């Protein structure tokens, strides 16, 4: 084989080797005038702006706390809301991101919640929900550890809706083993056991979609969170 033909063959093999691992994620240009390859959109993140989230005591958790004489309060700028028999903490959402499969991203809250009994307290502040781990962590005061993955949750797209520049969601939060340990450290016992429901949550926030709304299929405009 002549030198020019060997060089041409080598170039073709190298090009195939480089493009093969890309699979369907990229569109390879056939001619210089074709559109440039673009990444597949599955990994794009939707940006979350400001909003608010409600952490409302699950009925059984409310009864357990009442029997233990433990009260729920809010840590500013979060507010205590809801009727006396259905206390909620409403915390500002300050931002975050999430992907279409809800398998990656995080949500940040300002303020937090506090449990008190007599002169003892358990305060969980600066909350962050991590979609990849399904945990809500916070700075803990009045108990150990100082930073804990306090709540657990599972995202279900049936309960999350994205549209008109807003995202709304419903989610159930259960107490983690670290959360139960924090209760025990603060009060000597955990009124709610690890794995049991503590809060039922709802939230609404502004969003900025990574693509124009018309580019999303209808099935993709609804997401959800449920434990």
N, C-alpha and C positions, 0 to 999 in steps of 0.2 A: 504494500500500500504506500502511496506517495506521501510525502510529509504534509502537504496541504490537506489531503483527505484524512490523515491521522488527526490533525488538529481539529478539523470539523467534527469528526466522530467524538473526540474527547469532549468538545464543548457541548454537544448534544446530550451525552451521558451525564455530564455534570449538571446541566439544567434540569434534567429529569430527576436526578437525585435530590436537588434542592427543593423542587416543587412538590414531590410526592408526599412528604410528611404533612403538607398543609391541608390535604384532604379537601373537604367542601368548605372550609372556613374562608378561603380566599378565592377570588375569581381571577384567573391568570389572563393577562392581555394577549390576544392573538396577533394583533398588529400594533404598530406604534401609535395609530390613531384611536385605538380602543380605550375605554375608560380605565383608569388606574385601579389595581386591586384594592378592595376595602375589606377590613376585618368583619367577620360575622358579628351581628349585634348582640348575641346572647350575653356577653360579658359586660355590656354597657350598664352604667349605674344611673338610677334616677336620684336626683338631688332633692333632699327634704329641707324646707325652710322652716319658718316659725309656725307654731301651733300649740296645742295643749293636749294633755293626756290625763284621763281619770283612772285612779287606782281605787276601786270600790271594794270594800270588804266582802268576800264571799259569805253568804248567809251562815254557813257552818263555822267559818272562821270568826265571824262577829260574835256568835254565841260562845265559842271557846274563849275568846278574849274577855267577854263579859264575865264568864265564870271565874276567870283568873284575875278579875279586877284590873285588867290592862286596857288603857285607853289609847285610841289612835289620834294623833295630831299631825299637823303639817309643818314642814320646815320651809321658811320663806325662801323665795317668793311663791312657793306652792301654797295653795289655800285648802282649808278644810271645807268640804262641800257635802251636799246630800242631807237627807233627813236623819234624825237622831238614831233610827234603827237601821240606817243604811249609809254609814259614814264613808266618804270618799276623800281622797287627796287629789286635787287637780294641780298638776305641775306643768309649767311652760315647756314646750319642746323648742330647743334652740337650733336644731339642725341635724343632718345625717345623710345617709345614702342607703340604697338597696338595689339589688338586681332583680330581674324578672322572675327568677325562680325562688326568690327570698332566701337564698342560701348564703348570701354575702351582704354585708352592710352593717350599719350601726345607727342608733338613734340616741341623741343626747337630751337630757332633761335638766332644768334648773330647779334647785330646791330638792325636796324629798319628803320622807315620812318619818314619824317618830312615835314610839310606843312608850307610855309612861305608867308607873304604878308607885304611888307614894313618892319617895325621893329618888327612885331609880328610873332610868330611861334607856332606850335603845333608839338611836338616831341613824338613819341611812340617808346620805346626802350625795349630791353630784352623781345622779343615776346615769348609767349607760347601758342600753340594750344592744347586745351583740347577736346579730342574726345567725352567724356561723356557728356559735356555741349554744344558742338558745338560752342565754343567761342575762340577767340584769344585775350589774354590779354597782357598788356604791361605797363611799367612805363611811365607815361605821364609828360611831361614838357611843360611849357608855358600855361597850362590850368588846370582846375580841372575836375574830381578828380585826385589824384596823381597816382593811379593805376586803370585801367579801363579795362573792357571786351569790347574792341574796335570794334571787328569784329565778325560776326556770319557766320557759314557755316554748310552745311549738307553733310555728307559723303555718296557717292554712289559708290558701288563696281564696277560699269561699268567703272568708270574713274580712278581706281587704279589698277595697275598691279604689281605683285610680281614675280620675276623670275631671275635666273642667279645672285643671290646675290644683286639684286637692287630692289628698289620700285620706281615707277613713278606714279604721280598723277596729276589730274586736278581738280580744285575746284574754286567755285565762292564765294567771300566774300562780305557780305552786311554790312552796317554800323548799329551798335546797337544804342539803345537810349543813352547809356553812351558815345558812340563815337560821336553822334550828339551833346550831351551836351558839350563835350570837344571842338568841332569845335565852338560852340556858345560862350563858355568861352574865346577862343583864338581870334576869329575874329568878335564877335558880332552876327553872324548868321552862320548857317550850310549850305554850298553850296549843300551838299548831305543830303537828309533826312534819318531818321532812317528807316531801311528796304529796302533801295535802294542799288543797286550794287555799290561797290566802287572799288574792285579789282577783276581781274580774275587771278587765280594763277596756276602755274605749279611747280613741284618739283621732284627732283631725289635724292636718298640717298642709301647708303649701308644698307643691312639688314642681320640679322642672324636669320634664321628660327628656331622655337622651335623643329621641327622634320625634318628628311631628306626630301628633295624635292619630292622623289618618293612616300612618304606617303601621300602627299596632292592630293586630287582629283582635276581634271582640273578646276572644277567650283570654287574651293577654291583659285586658283592661281591668280584670277583677283578680284580686289577690286576697289572702286571708291568714288569720292567726288564731289558733285554738289549741288548747291543751286537753 
